[in-house]
Amino acid sequence: MVGKTSLADRLSYHAVGLGMGTMRLHASQPKTQNGIDEYLLPLAEHLDLIRRDDFLVIVDRWCCGETIYGPMLRGKSIITDEQHEDVHAFLRNVGGLLTVLVADEYKLIERYAMRGDTLVTIQQVIDANRQFHLHAMRDRLLITTSDVPVYWLLLQAEEQRKAAAYHGAHHPGK
């Protein structure tokens, strides 16, 4: 919840330092009313970069946010549970490291007091943080905080990519 874009910035900076190319896909409020168009097609368009060993595609604030904030702010999400699962399956199949940032409530309250927000109340932020945590546990996502060591996260991403490549080579079509 706290530091998503800052962590994406740090990941990009360190990946470039390691000689990797980077690209960032960022999602905020949906531009379409279709979860596939919004979250899966942009990934498919960049599949060649996603599969490169010397390139890091950072997907910042993707479909998890819509799953939680859509119902909270608009009464429903544009992405169905099935579409959400399809996006996660796609990311896992290409070696994506699915990570959810959570924060303790003190940090959330402190940051909200400093920055404010015209879109959500502090209680909605706290509720969303709890939902992100539950969502991550349900979907077996890596749960972390914004102060995670970036090189460790890059190592985890590399291991996930290798596992996906191995699985694809030994179980074609799955």
ABEGO torsion letter per residue (X at the ends): XBGAAAAAAAAAAAAAAAGBBBBBBBBBBBABABAAAAAAAAAAAAAAAAABAABBBBBBGBAAAAAAAAAAAAGBBABBAAAAAAAAAAAAAAGBBBBBBBBBAAAAAAAAAAAEBAABBAAAAAAAAAAAAAAAAAAGBBBBBAABBAAAAAAAAAAAAAAAAAAAAABBGX
